[in-house]
Amino acid sequence: MNFPEFSEIPEIPKIPEMQKAINRLRLLVASIKGKEDEMDGLVRQFKRQLERAPRHAIHGGNPLETTLSIMGEIQERLDAAVTARAHLDMIKRQAENELEALNITGRVNDVKKELAQLKLGREAGQDVDLDRISELERFIEDASNRAARAITDEFDVPHL
């Protein structure tokens, strides 16, 4: 069996850490959607069961205490499902905020590269749009502040 020489093996492109974090958060948000659907289904199911339970005492011949016990158990499950759904919403909000902060940070990095090129051009004596430099500097400051608010849960994202 012939194996390729080590130098012949193509290098696997490396994914920057920020992109890995973005991908991980995107997967988390997608999995949350499935869990939301599941929890919403459970809430609906428990509410239906709770609405139907009194019929067992009225029409089914169950003793009142048995029906009350069944309703108590259903209510506990409903409360747990509603609480879990609220916790899921909290996780989703935080994940979306962090995802947006990472996306903003990526845009800031791109703008910083453009700004650095413009400044190098100006230093080299090229004709450079000074208004564009100011615009990029304002963008960096504003977007950096937004990213900071995103990760400190004070986030309200207008699209950049």
Secondary structure, DSSP 4 states (H G I P E B T S, - for coil): -PPPPGGGSPPPPPPPHHHHHHHHHHHHHHHHHHHHHHHHHHHHHHHHHHHHHHHHHHTS---HHHHHHHHHHHHHHHHHHHHHHHHHHHHHHHHHHHHHHHHHHHHHHHHHHHHHHHHHHHHTT----HHHHHHHHHHHHHHHHHHHHHHTT-------
